[in-house]
Amino acid sequence: MSERLLVLGAGPAQLGLLEAARDRGVWLGVVDRDPAAPGFRFADRRCILSTEDEPAIERLVPALEIDGIISPGTDWPVAVAARVAERTGLPHPISSQTAVLATNKLRQRERLNGDGVPQPHSWVVGADDALPDVSGPVVVKAPDRQGQKGLTLVEDPARLPEAVEVARSAARSGLALVEELVDGPEVTVVGFSAGGAFTALAVTDRVVAAPPAFGVALAHVWPSALGVAAAGVAEQAVTALGIENGPSYTQLRVGADGPRVIEVAARLGGGHDAELVRAATGVDLNGLAIDAALGLPLAVPSPQSLVGGAVTRFLVAPPGVLDRVEVPEGLAGVRIYREQGYVFTPLRRGGDRAGAVLVTAGSRAEAVAQANAAAERIRFLVSDDGALL
């Protein structure tokens, strides 16, 4: 009898794991509130409900005879999965306590600070709190949301009150987190832990879009020149949060005084990071994450450099109603997220991206050039219907 896995999410961020699980013969129950979510094509059972509907998800476990539960690619359901697993007796790589630290930026900041992990200076602002006196650029966030929900880059202090209200309105807690903007490049450390031992599988440079799409990744580029230092700080952060088993995804900015942790997630990255890891190093990160969710023994192989460079390049479509996508024959490693009739809006959040292409080459520079060239050859043909936009 095949293993039965409940996956929270069927969007672009979950595609890699869903495909890997299907190739492995795992039975898949897949949860998403969007009936058109692209990952449903891999599902044995489509469960059309919110990945945050914890009581309903808990009822699915006995009803579908589930052996394991996982939330790859999105943050809040990580805590849902951990709590449901704890109450239903399912195996799970992290505890519900660790899941809270991994999904709440305020609690995470407190724990990292207590363990001396380098991170930006930050302030918490509630309804009755005075605004911090800041002189340089800051980032204002909703501390219990993912991605760009409630996120604002503030370069003019006069705009801070407005940004705080945006974050507080988006937050579940009604609080805003104000962080100094570390001046330096962004990197991502993709890791996996087994029995408390952390392995940095890949460190990538994170190429991001300009405002107003602040924080939206346009590419992940491997290898990063900042790998050793960033990996060491990421290990400190993962250990501080108590992530002893399973995948982790740590975003850092590297300033003049070294790497500082922006945030840590106890999950697979949502930008096809596991596929990049496998193409560049040979490590099957999706497979390891599935093993962790099912409570199977974990053995993490040492990553090898199979290629000189690897790039995940995200695709951005022009605004409009999608008619069709033209992908040149023979172009491999392409994922298209949306189908005919989808309405693309201007890029503001990660969910606005249209797809991705994964390229490997003999060097980092060659991989970047080939990924950019491939992206330019993929055409999204849309109709400019202002009424729908």
N, C-alpha and C positions, 0 to 999 in steps of 0.2 A: 504494500500500500504506500502511495507517495506521501511525502510530507505535505502538510497543509499550513499555508502561511497567509496571515491577514496583513495586507499592505495598506497603510493609511496614506492616500494620495494617488491620483492617476494622471497628474499633470506632467509637463516636460521634465520636472526635477526627478520624477520617479521612473522614467522610461528605461534607464540603464539597468536598474535592479530588476524591474519587472521582466525585461527581456532575458536577463541572465537566469532568473528563477524559472521562466518558462523553458529555456534551453536545457535546464537541469532536470526538468520533469516535476517541479514542485507545483502542487495544486494551489491556485491563487484566488483568494477572496480579496477584492479591491474596493476600497471605500473612497468616494469622492462625490461632492454635491453637484458637480457639473456632468450631465449625461453625455456631453460631447468631449469629455476629457480624453486625450489621445491614448492614455495608458490602459483604458478599458479593453482595448483590443487583445490584451494579454490575459484578461481575467477569465477564470472559470465561473466565478460568481460576481456579478456587478452589484455593488451595494451603494445605491444613490442616496447618500446622506453626508452631512458635514463631518469632516475629520475631527471636529471639536465636540461632536455629540457623544460624550463619554458614556452615558447610560446605554445608548443604542449600540455603540461599539462593544461594550461589555456583554450585551445580550447575544451578539453575533458569535462570540467565542464558543459557547456550548452548542449553539444552533448549527454552526458550520463545522464543529469538531476540529477546532483550530489547534495547531501544535506550536505556533509562534506568531508574534506580532511585531511589526516594524514600521517606523516612520522615516523613510529616507527622503532627504531633500527639503523638508520643511520643519520648522522648529517647534511650534506649540504642540502638535500631535506627538512629539517625542515624549512629553510628560504624560499625555493621555495614554500612550502605549505602555509606559512604565507602570502607571497606576493600575491599568486594566490587567496587565500581566501579574502584578503583585496580588491583586484580589482574586484572580481566577487560577492561580497556581501555574501560570505559564513561565517558561524560562525567559530571562531578559538580561541583556548585558549590563544595564545600569539600574540602580535603585531609583525609587521615586524621589528620594531626597536629592540625589545627584541630578536627576532630570529637572528639578526645579532650578538648580544652579545653572543648568545649561540652557534654560529657556527664559529666565528672568534676568534682564541685564543689570538691574539694581542688586539683586542677590549675588550675581556673578561678580560685580565690581567689588562688593564687600568682601567676598571670599578671596579674590585675587589680591586685594589690598592687604588682607590679613596675612597672606603667605608671601608678601613681598614681590609679587610678580609685576614687572614693569607694565604700566598702562597709562592712558591719558589722565590728566586731572579732570575731575567731573564734579557736578553739582546736581542734587535732586531738587526739583521744584514742584510743590503742590499748590493747591488753590490759595492758601494763605501765606505762602512763602515769598520772601523778597527775591527778586531776580539777582543772579550773581553779577558782580562787577567785573566784566570781561573787557579786555583791550584788543585781543586778537580774534581771528576766526574761530568759531565753534560749530559743533554739530549738535543739533537738538533731535532727540529720538523719543519715540514711545517705547518705554523699556520692556514691555511685554508683547511687542509685535515684531514681526519678521520683515526683512527687506526694507522697502522704502515707505512703509505705512507710517505716516506722521514724521517722516525724516526731512530735515531742512538744514542746508548749509547756510550759516549766518556769517557774512563778512562785514556787515554794517551793524554795530551794536544797537542802532535804533530799531532794527527789525527783530530783535530778540523777543520782545513781548508777543508779537504775532506768532513767531515760530513755536514758542512755548505753548501757546493756546492750541495750535495745530497738533502738537504732540500729545497734549493732555486730552484733547478730544478723541484722538485715535486710541489712546491707551485704555486697557481694561481697568487699570488702577486709578486713572485720573491724574497720574504723575508724569512729569517730563524729566528726561535725563539730558543734561547739558554737558558736553565734553569738549575739551580743547581739541582743535584740529592739529594733529601731528604733521609737521611739514616734512614729507618724504614719501617715497614710493610705497605702494601696497603690495603685500605678498600674502600667499595662502599656504599653510602647511597642512597637507593631507596626511593623516596618521591613522594608526590602528594600535589598540592596546590588547594585550592578552596576559591575564594573570598579573596585572599591574605593570607589565613591561611595555613601554611605548616605543613604537617604531615610526619614524618619519618616512613615509613612502615617497613623497614628492613635495617639493617646494616650488611654487609657481609665482611668477609676477602677474599681478592682477591689473589689467588695463581697463580703466573705467571711463564711462561717458562723462562729458562735461555737463554742468548744470543746464537745465533744470532736472536732468536725469542723474543727479548726484548719487554715487554709490552703485550704479548699475554697471556690472561687468560687461565689457565688450570682448574680452579675450583673457584666457589663462595661458601663460607662456612658460614652458619648461625647457631647460633648467633655469632657476633663478641664481643670479650672482650672489644673492644674500642668504643662500640656503643654510649654511652651518649655524650662523647666529640666530636666525629666525627659528630654526628647528629646536634649538636649545630652549628658547623662551617659550615656545609652544608646549614643549614637554613639561616645563614648570607649571604652565597654566592647566594643562590636562590633569596633571597629578593633583594640583590644588583643588580642582573640582570633584575629584574622586572618580574620574572615568578610568576604571581598571580594566574594562573589557569593551570591545567594540570600536567602531569608527569614530573619528573626531575630525573637525574641520575648523581650523584656527585662522582668523584674519588678523594681520598685523600691519602696522605702518612703521617704517624704519626711518627714524629721525637722526639728528646729529648725535644723540646719546644712545643710539642703538634701537633694536626692535621693541615696540610696545604693543600689547595685545588690545585689539579693538573688540573682538568677541570670539567666544569658543562655542561650537555646536557639537553635541554628542550624536552625530549622525553623519551620513554621507553628504558631501557637498551637492548642491542642486544644479551645478553647471557641468555635468558629465565628467566630474573629477575622477570617478572610479574608472571610467573608460580611458581617460588620459593616463592614469597610473598603469593600467594594464598594457597599453600600447607602448609606453615609455620604459617601464621597468619589468614587465612580465608578471607582476603581482595581481592576482584576481581579487580585487577589493570588494566587488559586488558579492563574490562567493563567500568571502570572509564575513561580510555583514549578514548574509543569509545564515551561515553557520552560527553566528552569535545569537541571532534571533531565535533559532531553533534549539539552542542549548547544546550544540555539538562541540566537540573538542576543537580548540583554536591553535593553529600553528601558523605563524607569520613568517613567510620566507623573506630572505634578505633581498631588497630591491636591487636590480641590475640595470645598467644603462644599455638598453637594447638599441637605442637610436641616439643621434646627436641632439635632436630637438623635437619638441612636440607642442602643438598649439590647439586649443579649443577656441575657435573664432565664432562668436554669436552673430546671427543674421538679423538685420533690421529691415522691415518692409516699409514702403511708403504708406502714409495714411490712406485709408479707403477700404472698400469691400473687396475681399480676395476673390479673384476670378480663377486663377490657376498659378501654379509655380513651375517654372522651367528650370530643370536641373540637367546640365550637360551629361550626355551619355559617358559612362566610364568614371564619373567623379564619385569617389568613395567617401565614406565617413560622414555622410550628410544626414541630419535629422531635420525634418520639417514638422513644426508643431501644430499648424492650423490647416483646416480644410476649407474648401470653397464656401463662400458666404460669411466667413469670419470678418469682423470689422476691426481693422488695425487703426489705432490711434497713435499720435506722436509718442516717441519713446520717453517714458517717465519712470517706469518700474521694470523690474526683471521680467514680470509677466507680459510685458509688451513686446518682448523679443520674439522673432518669428521662427527661429531655428538655430542650428549650429552645424559647424563642420569641424571634424577632427583630422589634423594633418600631422604626419611624422616625416622627418627628413634627416639628412646627414649632419646638420648643424642647426643651432637655434635660429640663426638669421635666415637660413633656407626655409625652415618651417614657417616662420613669420611671413616671409614673402609668398610662399605657396598658399598659406591659409588666406591671406588677403586677396590673392588672385582668384582662388576658388570662390570666395564670397562675392566677388565682383561678377562672376560668371553665372551665379544663381539669380534668377529674375522672378520677382513677385509682381504679378500683373494684377492691378487693382482698378476698380472704378471709383471715381471721385464723387461719392454721393454725400453731399454736405448734410442732407437731412438725417442720415444715419449717424454721422459723426457729431 
